[in-house]
Amino acid sequence: MHIQSQRWLLGRRHLLRGIGTTLALPLLDAMIPMRAGAAAVARPRRSVFVYIPNGVNGMTWQCTKAGRDYPLSPSLRPLERHKADFTVFSGLHHPNGLGQAHVCADTWLTGAKIDAQGGRKYENSISCDQLMAESAGRQTRFPSLELSISSGTGQPFNSATLAFSRDGVPLPAEDNPRQIFNRLFGEEPGGVAAQRARLTRRRSVLDSVMDEAGALRRDLGNEDRTKLDEYLHAVRDVEKRAERLDSWLDIPKPVVDPKLAATFQRDVPRAQAGEYWRTMFDLIVLALRTDMTRVVTYMNGSEGNGLAIPEIGITQARHNLSHHNGDPVVLERLAKSDAFIMQQFAHFLDELSAVQDGGEPLLDRTMILFGSGMSYGHSHCNSNLPILLAGGRGLGLKHAGHIDYNRPHLKEDYTLGYDEWRSLCGRPKDDRARLSNVFVTMLQKMEVNAEQFVDSLGPVSEIL
């Protein structure tokens, strides 16, 4: 395509005006800047991370047979129509997460060692999604999108976000569908000029803070200097994001069909858990298909804040369900909650499958990691994590059914009894079965130059 024509498309990307309506376009090849002398460029690669808190009922989650020809467990049956689109893992763990309790979300995507019991200073590291965002986010308005059941960052040892910057600083998440939609697709308050003026004032304030902090630092002791440095890391991150926003102000946002936009302008109370979760999933699909971002994290609950599901008769929050003490009635409710959450996740996969992206489903251009940083919630066990990886066929993933790292180390077939479940979640059966191996696989498929991530031992060859 002629460069001038391509620039015209870039300036008006995603806009399609018809008689009486305006629609959001998917990302078109013609919207992507071409390298000098190149006939084409690589198509977008995307990743989404979906977190559930407090583990699952392993007796109804655990699949009993490995390989491609395996029956889905009761909790996973809502995904039956997508069975060819995902791989289930058994036996994965974070070596640094064993024995930890409510830091599961803090370390799910970082694999960092955070000792919540020992009184050590809270220190995290960069999360897998942010490594992807540093690369894939260069071409999108938002390098990444952080969503959660609770806005903000939560608190150390009980995070409300999955994303952590290169300095280990938590990135605040958003929880209100209307506000998220308006940030992604709404007009800038007061117009572009007003927004640029606000960003300029913000940078002026940040510059002043940095200057004063530099002078103050000389008069502080070592411990206070460390605290100040952590604060300044966060300030620098805000400054980078402000600069990025400024660089995108002159590029129009996608214009979404008014009927579609209206679905995100209503209040969706968390008391309607299913509708709330589906709305958040629909927002993710819209953000991906319009190429507003290519990296998304979504906590559908935190360890201390997991929704009750009154529409199916579950009035207990997920944290309370996880502390079941083996009570069959509570365990049945937890299993019912697990299956309901998977129904909402199946809706997400449905929507990704329905959107075409360059002749193939958006699901094939998107990897989705789903799971928890805890397995057996009653005793806060962190081995045999419930994990599945969906999508990504167009990125080179080959789904392998059920990859079971436990079974070679078991003397008998699964019984799915309570004592067996607790045993599986206590200590890893296979030390080499590390969640970070999955992260390395995903990072490489996102074309991030990563041979290792934290304690990984290599990519998962079975799905390549």
VOPAGU-2260 file (C-alpha; in pm, 1 decimal, decimal comma):
REM VOPAGU-2260
SITE   aa  ch    i         X         Y         Z
SITE  MET   A    0       0,0       0,0       0,0
SITE  HIS   A    1     115,3     354,9     -72,3
SITE  ILE   A    2     263,9     513,0     242,1
SITE  GLN   A    3      42,3     822,0     218,9
SITE  SER   A    4    -269,9     606,2     198,7
SITE  GLN   A    5    -148,3     403,0     491,5
SITE  ARG   A    6     -96,8     711,6     706,8
SITE  TRP   A    7    -451,9     818,8     627,6
SITE  LEU   A    8    -577,0     485,7     755,9
SITE  LEU   A    9    -361,4     509,4    1066,3
SITE  GLY   A   10    -502,3     850,1    1148,9
SITE  ARG   A   11    -855,3     715,4    1116,4
SITE  ARG   A   12    -791,2     362,7    1238,0
SITE  HIS   A   13   -1088,2     151,8    1330,7
SITE  LEU   A   14   -1350,3     400,5    1198,0
SITE  LEU   A   15   -1622,9     288,1     962,3
SITE  ARG   A   16   -1905,9     529,0     896,2
SITE  GLY   A   17   -2223,9     412,9     731,9
SITE  ILE   A   18   -2574,0     554,2     704,9
SITE  GLY   A   19   -2677,0     653,7    1055,1
SITE  THR   A   20   -2418,6     442,9    1237,6
SITE  THR   A   21   -2050,9     427,0    1331,6
SITE  LEU   A   22   -1877,9      95,8    1398,0
SITE  ALA   A   23   -1550,3     -13,3    1552,1
SITE  LEU   A   24   -1334,0    -196,5    1301,3
SITE  PRO   A   25   -1104,4    -484,1    1387,0
SITE  LEU   A   26    -735,6    -426,1    1328,3
SITE  LEU   A   27    -670,4    -434,2     952,8
SITE  ASP   A   28    -334,4    -508,8     792,2
SITE  ALA   A   29    -350,7    -168,7     624,8
SITE  MET   A   30    -363,5       0,7     965,8
SITE  ILE   A   31     -21,0    -132,7    1066,7
SITE  PRO   A   32     280,1      84,2     971,9
SITE  MET   A   33     500,2     -93,2     717,7
SITE  ARG   A   34     873,6    -125,6     752,1
SITE  ALA   A   35    1076,1      35,5     478,5
SITE  GLY   A   36    1092,8    -200,3     184,1
SITE  ALA   A   37     885,9    -469,1     357,4
SITE  ALA   A   38     579,1    -612,0     190,8
SITE  ALA   A   39     405,3    -693,9     518,1
SITE  VAL   A   40     450,2    -688,6     894,5
SITE  ALA   A   41     383,3    -939,3    1165,3
SITE  ARG   A   42      23,9    -957,9    1277,9
SITE  PRO   A   43     -64,4    -880,4    1639,8
SITE  ARG   A   44       4,8   -1133,9    1913,0
SITE  ARG   A   45    -202,4   -1106,0    2227,6
SITE  SER   A   46    -210,6   -1249,3    2580,1
SITE  VAL   A   47    -473,4   -1243,5    2853,9
SITE  PHE   A   48    -431,7   -1364,4    3211,9
SITE  VAL   A   49    -744,2   -1453,0    3412,3
SITE  TYR   A   50    -713,3   -1519,6    3785,0
SITE  ILE   A   51    -951,4   -1689,1    4026,9
SITE  PRO   A   52    -881,0   -1672,0    4402,4
SITE  ASN   A   53    -855,8   -1931,7    4679,0
SITE  GLY   A   54    -807,5   -2240,3    4463,7
SITE  VAL   A   55   -1080,7   -2483,8    4358,8
SITE  ASN   A   56   -1256,2   -2800,6    4466,2
SITE  GLY   A   57    -991,4   -3036,7    4332,4
SITE  MET   A   58   -1217,2   -3340,6    4360,9
SITE  THR   A   59   -1435,8   -3199,2    4083,9
SITE  TRP   A   60   -1163,6   -3002,0    3899,2
SITE  GLN   A   61    -894,5   -3270,5    3859,6
SITE  CYS   A   62    -892,8   -3453,1    3525,0
SITE  THR   A   63    -816,4   -3821,8    3571,9
SITE  LYS   A   64    -658,1   -3917,2    3239,3
SITE  ALA   A   65    -361,9   -3758,0    3063,7
SITE  GLY   A   66    -314,7   -3696,7    2691,9
SITE  ARG   A   67    -550,2   -3576,8    2421,4
SITE  ASP   A   68    -822,4   -3834,4    2467,6
SITE  TYR   A   69    -926,1   -3740,6    2820,0
SITE  PRO   A   70   -1266,3   -3675,1    2976,4
SITE  LEU   A   71   -1322,5   -3328,3    3114,4
SITE  SER   A   72   -1379,8   -3309,9    3486,6
SITE  PRO   A   73   -1720,5   -3187,2    3613,5
SITE  SER   A   74   -1585,0   -2837,0    3680,5
SITE  LEU   A   75   -1444,3   -2809,1    3328,3
SITE  ARG   A   76   -1740,9   -2949,9    3136,1
SITE  PRO   A   77   -1874,2   -2601,4    3051,9
SITE  LEU   A   78   -1569,5   -2577,5    2821,5
SITE  GLU   A   79   -1658,5   -2892,5    2625,7
SITE  ARG   A   80   -1725,6   -2706,9    2299,5
SITE  HIS   A   81   -1375,4   -2556,1    2319,0
SITE  LYS   A   82   -1192,0   -2872,4    2420,7
SITE  ALA   A   83    -966,3   -2856,2    2114,9
SITE  ASP   A   84    -870,5   -2497,1    2200,1
SITE  PHE   A   85    -702,0   -2542,4    2538,7
SITE  THR   A   86    -459,1   -2750,6    2742,7
SITE  VAL   A   87    -518,6   -2845,2    3106,7
SITE  PHE   A   88    -216,7   -2875,7    3337,2
SITE  SER   A   89    -187,0   -3076,8    3657,6
SITE  GLY   A   90     101,2   -3057,8    3904,0
SITE  LEU   A   91     229,8   -2706,4    3829,0
SITE  HIS   A   92     365,8   -2488,1    4107,9
SITE  HIS   A   93     578,6   -2183,9    4185,6
SITE  PRO   A   94     883,6   -2300,2    4387,3
SITE  ASN   A   95     893,3   -1960,4    4559,5
SITE  GLY   A   96     521,6   -1974,8    4637,0
SITE  LEU   A   97     513,7   -2297,6    4834,5
SITE  GLY   A   98     392,0   -2246,9    5190,0
SITE  GLN   A   99     262,8   -1896,7    5123,3
SITE  ALA   A  100     -96,2   -1791,8    5185,6
SITE  HIS   A  101    -248,2   -1466,6    5064,7
SITE  VAL   A  102      43,2   -1356,3    4845,9
SITE  CYS   A  103     -76,7   -1593,7    4573,9
SITE  ALA   A  104    -204,5   -1317,2    4347,1
SITE  ASP   A  105     104,3   -1102,7    4416,0
SITE  THR   A  106     330,3   -1374,3    4280,3
SITE  TRP   A  107     107,7   -1553,0    4026,2
SITE  LEU   A  108     267,5   -1371,6    3730,8
SITE  THR   A  109     601,3   -1285,2    3894,9
SITE  GLY   A  110     709,5   -1609,9    4062,1
SITE  ALA   A  111     890,3   -1394,2    4318,8
SITE  LYS   A  112     981,0   -1497,6    4672,4
SITE  ILE   A  113     763,1   -1295,8    4907,9
SITE  ASP   A  114     776,7   -1412,1    5268,2
SITE  ALA   A  115     448,7   -1297,4    5421,2
SITE  GLN   A  116     506,7   -1491,9    5742,4
SITE  GLY   A  117     866,4   -1400,4    5813,2
SITE  GLY   A  118     825,2   -1025,9    5845,6
SITE  ARG   A  119    1064,9    -948,2    5562,0
SITE  LYS   A  120    1021,1    -632,2    5359,6
SITE  TYR   A  121     773,5    -674,3    5075,8
SITE  GLU   A  122     962,0    -693,4    4746,6
SITE  ASN   A  123     817,1    -808,8    4418,5
SITE  SER   A  124     956,3    -827,9    4065,2
SITE  ILE   A  125     830,3    -771,7    3712,2
SITE  SER   A  126     529,8    -978,2    3608,6
SITE  CYS   A  127     517,3   -1185,2    3292,7
SITE  ASP   A  128     248,0    -965,2    3138,4
SITE  GLN   A  129     460,0    -651,8    3177,4
SITE  LEU   A  130     753,2    -813,3    2998,5
SITE  MET   A  131     510,6    -870,7    2713,6
SITE  ALA   A  132     377,1    -515,2    2738,0
SITE  GLU   A  133     726,6    -369,5    2703,9
SITE  SER   A  134     740,2    -526,6    2358,7
SITE  ALA   A  135     384,9    -566,0    2227,7
SITE  GLY   A  136     264,5    -242,5    2385,8
SITE  ARG   A  137     475,6     -19,9    2163,8
SITE  GLN   A  138     214,9     -34,4    1889,0
SITE  THR   A  139     -98,3      21,4    2099,5
SITE  ARG   A  140    -251,8     314,9    2282,9
SITE  PHE   A  141    -241,2     121,0    2609,7
SITE  PRO   A  142      61,4    -107,2    2659,5
SITE  SER   A  143    -149,8    -320,4    2893,0
SITE  LEU   A  144    -489,5    -324,3    3058,4
SITE  GLU   A  145    -527,1    -413,9    3426,5
SITE  LEU   A  146    -873,1    -524,0    3542,7
SITE  SER   A  147    -989,9    -658,2    3876,1
SITE  ILE   A  148   -1281,7    -712,3    4111,8
SITE  SER   A  149   -1134,0    -427,9    4322,9
SITE  SER   A  150    -988,9    -104,3    4190,1
SITE  GLY   A  151    -639,4       8,1    4282,0
SITE  THR   A  152    -353,4    -214,0    4390,8
SITE  GLY   A  153    -482,2    -360,7    4715,5
SITE  GLN   A  154    -210,7    -391,5    4975,0
SITE  PRO   A  155     118,1    -577,5    5008,9
SITE  PHE   A  156      61,4    -951,7    5066,3
SITE  ASN   A  157    -299,9    -918,1    4944,5
SITE  SER   A  158    -287,3    -765,2    4599,9
SITE  ALA   A  159    -582,9    -646,4    4391,9
SITE  THR   A  160    -375,1    -647,1    4072,5
SITE  LEU   A  161    -170,4    -908,1    3888,4
SITE  ALA   A  162      60,3    -661,0    3711,5
SITE  PHE   A  163     394,4    -541,5    3850,0
SITE  SER   A  164     641,1    -311,1    3678,7
SITE  ARG   A  165    1008,5    -382,1    3620,2
SITE  ASP   A  166    1074,2    -227,4    3962,5
SITE  GLY   A  167     817,2    -453,0    4128,1
SITE  VAL   A  168     566,7    -168,2    4167,9
SITE  PRO   A  169     200,8    -282,2    4149,8
SITE  LEU   A  170       2,9    -130,6    3861,7
SITE  PRO   A  171    -346,1     -20,5    3967,2
SITE  ALA   A  172    -638,6    -214,3    3828,2
SITE  GLU   A  173    -986,2     -93,2    3733,9
SITE  ASP   A  174   -1313,4    -257,9    3832,0
SITE  ASN   A  175   -1594,5     -41,9    3689,5
SITE  PRO   A  176   -1701,0    -145,0    3335,8
SITE  ARG   A  177   -1838,3     199,3    3250,9
SITE  GLN   A  178   -1522,0     379,3    3361,4
SITE  ILE   A  179   -1303,2     128,0    3179,1
SITE  PHE   A  180   -1502,6     169,9    2858,4
SITE  ASN   A  181   -1487,2     549,8    2881,4
SITE  ARG   A  182   -1110,9     545,3    2935,7
SITE  LEU   A  183   -1065,4     318,8    2635,5
SITE  PHE   A  184   -1314,2     472,7    2394,2
SITE  GLY   A  185   -1451,2     794,5    2544,3
SITE  GLU   A  186   -1361,5    1147,1    2438,5
SITE  GLU   A  187   -1096,0    1328,8    2636,8
SITE  PRO   A  188   -1263,8    1564,1    2890,7
SITE  GLY   A  189   -1246,1    1912,6    2743,8
SITE  GLY   A  190   -1088,1    1786,7    2421,5
SITE  VAL   A  191    -732,9    1703,0    2322,1
SITE  ALA   A  192    -591,4    2046,7    2409,7
SITE  ALA   A  193    -727,1    2031,1    2763,4
SITE  GLN   A  194    -596,4    1679,4    2811,7
SITE  ARG   A  195    -251,5    1780,3    2687,1
SITE  ALA   A  196    -250,8    2075,7    2925,6
SITE  ARG   A  197    -335,6    1842,6    3215,0
SITE  LEU   A  198     -54,3    1608,1    3117,0
SITE  THR   A  199     186,8    1901,4    3095,8
SITE  ARG   A  200      88,5    2015,6    3446,0
SITE  ARG   A  201     130,0    1660,7    3572,5
SITE  ARG   A  202     479,2    1636,7    3426,4
SITE  SER   A  203     566,4    1971,0    3586,0
SITE  VAL   A  204     455,5    1841,3    3924,6
SITE  LEU   A  205     647,2    1516,7    3875,9
SITE  ASP   A  206     962,2    1707,2    3778,7
SITE  SER   A  207     929,5    1916,9    4093,4
SITE  VAL   A  208     883,0    1607,1    4307,3
SITE  MET   A  209    1189,5    1442,5    4156,2
SITE  ASP   A  210    1403,9    1752,7    4214,2
SITE  GLU   A  211    1296,0    1787,0    4577,7
SITE  ALA   A  212    1339,1    1415,3    4640,1
SITE  GLY   A  213    1694,8    1426,5    4507,2
SITE  ALA   A  214    1784,5    1700,4    4751,4
SITE  LEU   A  215    1610,7    1521,4    5038,6
SITE  ARG   A  216    1778,3    1188,3    4969,2
SITE  ARG   A  217    2120,1    1315,2    5077,0
SITE  ASP   A  218    1996,0    1374,6    5431,7
SITE  LEU   A  219    1826,9    1036,0    5484,3
SITE  GLY   A  220    1941,4     714,6    5645,0
SITE  ASN   A  221    1972,9     391,8    5445,5
SITE  GLU   A  222    1626,4     256,7    5531,5
SITE  ASP   A  223    1453,0     583,8    5445,4
SITE  ARG   A  224    1653,8     609,1    5124,5
SITE  THR   A  225    1524,5     266,6    5023,5
SITE  LYS   A  226    1165,4     373,3    5090,3
SITE  LEU   A  227    1216,2     694,2    4895,6
SITE  ASP   A  228    1370,3     505,9    4603,0
SITE  GLU   A  229    1067,3     275,7    4589,7
SITE  TYR   A  230     842,1     580,6    4580,6
SITE  LEU   A  231    1047,7     741,6    4304,8
SITE  HIS   A  232    1027,7     425,1    4097,5
SITE  ALA   A  233     649,3     457,2    4111,1
SITE  VAL   A  234     670,6     826,5    4015,8
SITE  ARG   A  235     888,3     744,9    3714,3
SITE  ASP   A  236     635,6     485,1    3603,6
SITE  VAL   A  237     355,8     744,3    3619,9
SITE  GLU   A  238     573,6     985,3    3421,6
SITE  LYS   A  239     634,4     727,7    3146,8
SITE  ARG   A  240     262,6     658,3    3119,8
SITE  ALA   A  241     185,8    1030,3    3097,2
SITE  GLU   A  242     437,6    1070,9    2814,5
SITE  ARG   A  243     281,8     779,7    2632,1
SITE  LEU   A  244     -69,9     922,0    2666,9
SITE  ASP   A  245      52,7    1251,2    2522,4
SITE  SER   A  246     202,2    1078,3    2218,1
SITE  TRP   A  247    -136,5     918,9    2136,2
SITE  LEU   A  248    -358,1    1224,1    2184,8
SITE  ASP   A  249    -359,2    1317,4    1814,6
SITE  ILE   A  250    -459,4     967,2    1702,3
SITE  PRO   A  251    -838,4     921,1    1711,0
SITE  LYS   A  252    -980,6     652,4    1932,9
SITE  PRO   A  253   -1201,5     382,3    1784,6
SITE  VAL   A  254   -1564,1     486,0    1755,9
SITE  VAL   A  255   -1794,2     215,6    1888,9
SITE  ASP   A  256   -2147,8     152,6    1769,8
SITE  PRO   A  257   -2385,9     339,7    2006,3
SITE  LYS   A  258   -2589,7      28,0    2079,7
SITE  LEU   A  259   -2277,1    -159,6    2181,7
SITE  ALA   A  260   -2148,9     137,2    2381,7
SITE  ALA   A  261   -2477,1     152,7    2572,4
SITE  THR   A  262   -2421,2    -196,4    2710,2
SITE  PHE   A  263   -2113,3     -66,7    2892,5
SITE  GLN   A  264   -2272,9     256,2    3017,0
SITE  ARG   A  265   -2508,5      88,1    3261,9
SITE  ASP   A  266   -2426,0      -5,4    3617,5
SITE  VAL   A  267   -2358,6    -375,5    3658,8
SITE  PRO   A  268   -2365,4    -455,5    4031,5
SITE  ARG   A  269   -2129,5    -720,9    4161,6
SITE  ALA   A  270   -2431,3    -884,5    4324,7
SITE  GLN   A  271   -2508,6   -1004,8    3971,2
SITE  ALA   A  272   -2179,9   -1193,0    3953,2
SITE  GLY   A  273   -2235,9   -1369,4    3623,2
SITE  GLU   A  274   -2340,5   -1055,1    3436,8
SITE  TYR   A  275   -2054,9    -858,2    3593,4
SITE  TRP   A  276   -1794,3   -1117,0    3489,4
SITE  ARG   A  277   -1935,7   -1147,4    3135,8
SITE  THR   A  278   -1935,9    -768,3    3096,9
SITE  MET   A  279   -1569,8    -753,1    3194,2
SITE  PHE   A  280   -1489,1   -1032,1    2948,6
SITE  ASP   A  281   -1679,0    -849,3    2673,3
SITE  LEU   A  282   -1473,0    -536,8    2744,7
SITE  ILE   A  283   -1153,7    -737,4    2704,3
SITE  VAL   A  284   -1272,9    -872,0    2368,7
SITE  LEU   A  285   -1357,7    -519,9    2249,8
SITE  ALA   A  286   -1018,9    -385,5    2362,0
SITE  LEU   A  287    -838,1    -665,3    2178,2
SITE  ARG   A  288   -1037,4    -653,9    1856,5
SITE  THR   A  289    -985,6    -276,7    1822,3
SITE  ASP   A  290    -615,3    -316,3    1910,1
SITE  MET   A  291    -630,0     -75,3    2201,0
SITE  THR   A  292    -402,5    -317,3    2384,1
SITE  ARG   A  293    -254,3    -662,2    2334,1
SITE  VAL   A  294    -190,0    -755,4    2697,6
SITE  VAL   A  295    -461,8    -786,6    2962,6
SITE  THR   A  296    -471,5    -908,2    3322,7
SITE  TYR   A  297    -802,5    -973,9    3493,9
SITE  MET   A  298    -862,4   -1079,3    3854,8
SITE  ASN   A  299   -1218,3   -1201,6    3884,6
SITE  GLY   A  300   -1158,0   -1204,9    4258,3
SITE  SER   A  301    -879,5   -1161,1    4511,2
SITE  GLU   A  302    -798,8   -1388,9    4802,4
SITE  GLY   A  303    -987,3   -1155,8    5034,9
SITE  ASN   A  304   -1258,7   -1046,1    4794,3
SITE  GLY   A  305   -1423,4   -1317,9    4587,8
SITE  LEU   A  306   -1783,5   -1274,1    4486,7
SITE  ALA   A  307   -2080,7   -1467,7    4614,8
SITE  ILE   A  308   -2306,6   -1598,1    4337,4
SITE  PRO   A  309   -2664,6   -1544,7    4454,6
SITE  GLU   A  310   -2808,6   -1625,7    4111,1
SITE  ILE   A  311   -2721,7   -1991,5    4171,6
SITE  GLY   A  312   -2795,2   -1983,4    4543,1
SITE  ILE   A  313   -2439,7   -1930,3    4672,0
SITE  THR   A  314   -2443,1   -1652,0    4930,4
SITE  GLN   A  315   -2096,2   -1718,8    5072,1
SITE  ALA   A  316   -1794,5   -1532,7    4935,9
SITE  ARG   A  317   -1531,4   -1752,2    4772,7
SITE  HIS   A  318   -1284,1   -1707,7    5059,2
SITE  ASN   A  319   -1538,1   -1854,7    5300,5
SITE  LEU   A  320   -1612,0   -2142,4    5063,7
SITE  SER   A  321   -1243,1   -2224,9    5042,2
SITE  HIS   A  322   -1223,9   -2271,6    5421,2
SITE  HIS   A  323   -1457,1   -2569,8    5407,4
SITE  ASN   A  324   -1275,2   -2797,3    5656,6
SITE  GLY   A  325   -1391,8   -3092,2    5449,8
SITE  ASP   A  326   -1760,7   -3014,8    5496,4
SITE  PRO   A  327   -1938,4   -3191,4    5204,8
SITE  VAL   A  328   -2209,2   -2923,4    5184,8
SITE  VAL   A  329   -1957,2   -2638,4    5154,0
SITE  LEU   A  330   -1743,0   -2839,5    4912,0
SITE  GLU   A  331   -2046,3   -2891,9    4690,7
SITE  ARG   A  332   -2102,7   -2516,8    4686,1
SITE  LEU   A  333   -1737,2   -2458,8    4596,3
SITE  ALA   A  334   -1767,3   -2707,8    4308,7
SITE  LYS   A  335   -2084,0   -2534,9    4192,0
SITE  SER   A  336   -1903,5   -2200,6    4207,2
SITE  ASP   A  337   -1610,8   -2341,6    4005,4
SITE  ALA   A  338   -1843,5   -2469,0    3731,8
SITE  PHE   A  339   -2028,7   -2136,5    3718,2
SITE  ILE   A  340   -1703,2   -1944,3    3676,5
SITE  MET   A  341   -1605,9   -2178,0    3393,7
SITE  GLN   A  342   -1939,8   -2106,4    3225,4
SITE  GLN   A  343   -1846,0   -1737,6    3218,9
SITE  PHE   A  344   -1500,0   -1824,3    3089,2
SITE  ALA   A  345   -1662,7   -2034,6    2815,8
SITE  HIS   A  346   -1859,1   -1722,0    2716,4
SITE  PHE   A  347   -1526,3   -1538,6    2683,4
SITE  LEU   A  348   -1388,1   -1809,3    2455,1
SITE  ASP   A  349   -1712,8   -1800,0    2254,6
SITE  GLU   A  350   -1674,0   -1427,0    2194,0
SITE  LEU   A  351   -1306,7   -1457,7    2097,7
SITE  SER   A  352   -1396,3   -1737,8    1856,3
SITE  ALA   A  353   -1673,0   -1533,3    1693,8
SITE  VAL   A  354   -1447,1   -1239,9    1600,2
SITE  GLN   A  355   -1246,2   -1280,8    1280,2
SITE  ASP   A  356    -892,1   -1144,3    1279,0
SITE  GLY   A  357    -727,3   -1158,1     938,1
SITE  GLY   A  358    -914,8   -1468,2     831,3
SITE  GLU   A  359    -884,7   -1662,2    1157,6
SITE  PRO   A  360   -1063,1   -1638,4    1492,0
SITE  LEU   A  361    -934,3   -1381,7    1740,5
SITE  LEU   A  362    -896,0   -1675,1    1980,1
SITE  ASP   A  363    -622,4   -1816,5    1755,0
SITE  ARG   A  364    -427,6   -1489,1    1778,8
SITE  THR   A  365    -470,5   -1468,5    2158,2
SITE  MET   A  366    -327,4   -1680,4    2439,1
SITE  ILE   A  367    -533,5   -1697,4    2758,0
SITE  LEU   A  368    -389,5   -1831,1    3081,5
SITE  PHE   A  369    -659,3   -1915,3    3335,9
SITE  GLY   A  370    -601,4   -2029,0    3691,2
SITE  SER   A  371    -516,5   -1962,1    4052,4
SITE  GLY   A  372    -209,7   -1921,5    4270,8
SITE  MET   A  373    -365,6   -2152,7    4528,3
SITE  SER   A  374    -489,7   -2508,4    4499,0
SITE  TYR   A  375    -626,7   -2627,6    4832,7
SITE  GLY   A  376    -769,1   -2315,4    4995,5
SITE  HIS   A  377    -848,4   -2455,3    5337,8
SITE  SER   A  378    -478,6   -2496,2    5425,2
SITE  HIS   A  379    -343,5   -2241,9    5174,8
SITE  CYS   A  380    -161,0   -2506,0    4969,3
SITE  ASN   A  381      17,2   -2395,2    4653,0
SITE  SER   A  382     107,3   -2711,3    4463,1
SITE  ASN   A  383     -97,3   -2877,7    4186,2
SITE  LEU   A  384    -227,9   -2537,8    4083,5
SITE  PRO   A  385    -545,8   -2531,1    3869,9
SITE  ILE   A  386    -414,9   -2398,8    3538,0
SITE  LEU   A  387    -524,2   -2410,0    3175,5
SITE  LEU   A  388    -391,9   -2237,2    2865,5
SITE  ALA   A  389    -632,9   -2157,0    2581,0
SITE  GLY   A  390    -606,2   -2013,4    2229,5
SITE  GLY   A  391    -292,0   -1915,2    2044,7
SITE  ARG   A  392    -305,6   -2162,9    1755,9
SITE  GLY   A  393    -215,2   -1885,7    1514,8
SITE  LEU   A  394      87,0   -1806,3    1732,6
SITE  GLY   A  395     217,0   -2161,1    1709,1
SITE  LEU   A  396      60,1   -2336,3    2008,2
SITE  LYS   A  397     -45,2   -2698,2    1969,7
SITE  HIS   A  398    -288,2   -2797,3    2239,9
SITE  ALA   A  399    -212,3   -3128,2    2404,1
SITE  GLY   A  400    -524,1   -3208,3    2603,2
SITE  HIS   A  401    -426,2   -3280,1    2964,2
SITE  ILE   A  402     -59,2   -3255,1    3063,3
SITE  ASP   A  403     -32,4   -3431,7    3398,4
SITE  TYR   A  404     295,3   -3396,0    3587,8
SITE  ASN   A  405     151,2   -3578,5    3890,3
SITE  ARG   A  406      56,9   -3913,5    3738,1
SITE  PRO   A  407     407,2   -4058,3    3673,6
SITE  HIS   A  408     477,2   -4018,6    4045,5
SITE  LEU   A  409     155,4   -4179,1    4171,2
SITE  LYS   A  410     127,0   -4547,6    4253,2
SITE  GLU   A  411    -240,8   -4569,4    4163,9
SITE  ASP   A  412    -494,9   -4396,8    3943,4
SITE  TYR   A  413    -677,9   -4096,2    4080,1
SITE  THR   A  414    -953,8   -4170,9    4327,3
SITE  LEU   A  415   -1060,3   -3805,4    4358,7
SITE  GLY   A  416   -1094,7   -3854,9    4732,0
SITE  TYR   A  417   -1053,0   -3575,5    4983,0
SITE  ASP   A  418    -728,2   -3704,3    5135,1
SITE  GLU   A  419    -577,2   -3757,2    4790,1
SITE  TRP   A  420    -662,5   -3400,4    4690,5
SITE  ARG   A  421    -494,4   -3259,0    5001,5
SITE  SER   A  422    -186,8   -3472,5    4935,2
SITE  LEU   A  423    -158,5   -3357,3    4573,7
SITE  CYS   A  424    -165,5   -2993,6    4682,9
SITE  GLY   A  425      85,1   -3022,8    4965,8
SITE  ARG   A  426     424,2   -3078,1    4804,1
SITE  PRO   A  427     500,6   -3094,3    4430,0
SITE  LYS   A  428     513,9   -3444,3    4286,1
SITE  ASP   A  429     751,6   -3320,8    4016,7
SITE  ASP   A  430     992,2   -3039,8    4105,2
SITE  ARG   A  431    1043,4   -2959,4    3735,8
SITE  ALA   A  432     671,8   -2889,3    3680,4
SITE  ARG   A  433     694,2   -2512,8    3714,7
SITE  LEU   A  434     436,4   -2253,6    3618,9
SITE  SER   A  435     722,2   -2035,0    3498,2
SITE  ASN   A  436     781,6   -2289,4    3218,2
SITE  VAL   A  437     439,6   -2195,5    3082,5
SITE  PHE   A  438     531,5   -1827,5    3111,8
SITE  VAL   A  439     849,4   -1877,7    2907,4
SITE  THR   A  440     642,9   -2055,0    2642,2
SITE  MET   A  441     400,5   -1763,9    2625,2
SITE  LEU   A  442     675,5   -1501,0    2630,1
SITE  GLN   A  443     848,5   -1661,4    2336,0
SITE  LYS   A  444     521,6   -1685,6    2142,3
SITE  MET   A  445     475,8   -1312,0    2208,4
SITE  GLU   A  446     821,9   -1271,5    2048,0
SITE  VAL   A  447     980,0   -1155,5    2372,3
SITE  ASN   A  448    1347,8   -1245,4    2384,8
SITE  ALA   A  449    1333,5   -1462,1    2697,8
SITE  GLU   A  450    1522,5   -1786,3    2747,6
SITE  GLN   A  451    1425,9   -1795,5    3114,4
SITE  PHE   A  452    1174,1   -1640,3    3350,6
SITE  VAL   A  453    1254,4   -1655,8    3724,9
SITE  ASP   A  454    1299,8   -2030,0    3796,6
SITE  SER   A  455    1185,3   -2171,9    3460,9
SITE  LEU   A  456    1361,1   -2473,2    3313,6
SITE  GLY   A  457    1248,3   -2423,2    2954,8
SITE  PRO   A  458     932,8   -2397,0    2742,6
SITE  VAL   A  459     660,7   -2663,1    2749,4
SITE  SER   A  460     756,9   -2873,7    2447,3
SITE  GLU   A  461     428,1   -3067,2    2445,3
SITE  ILE   A  462     233,8   -2763,7    2324,6
SITE  LEU   A  463     483,4   -2637,5    2063,8
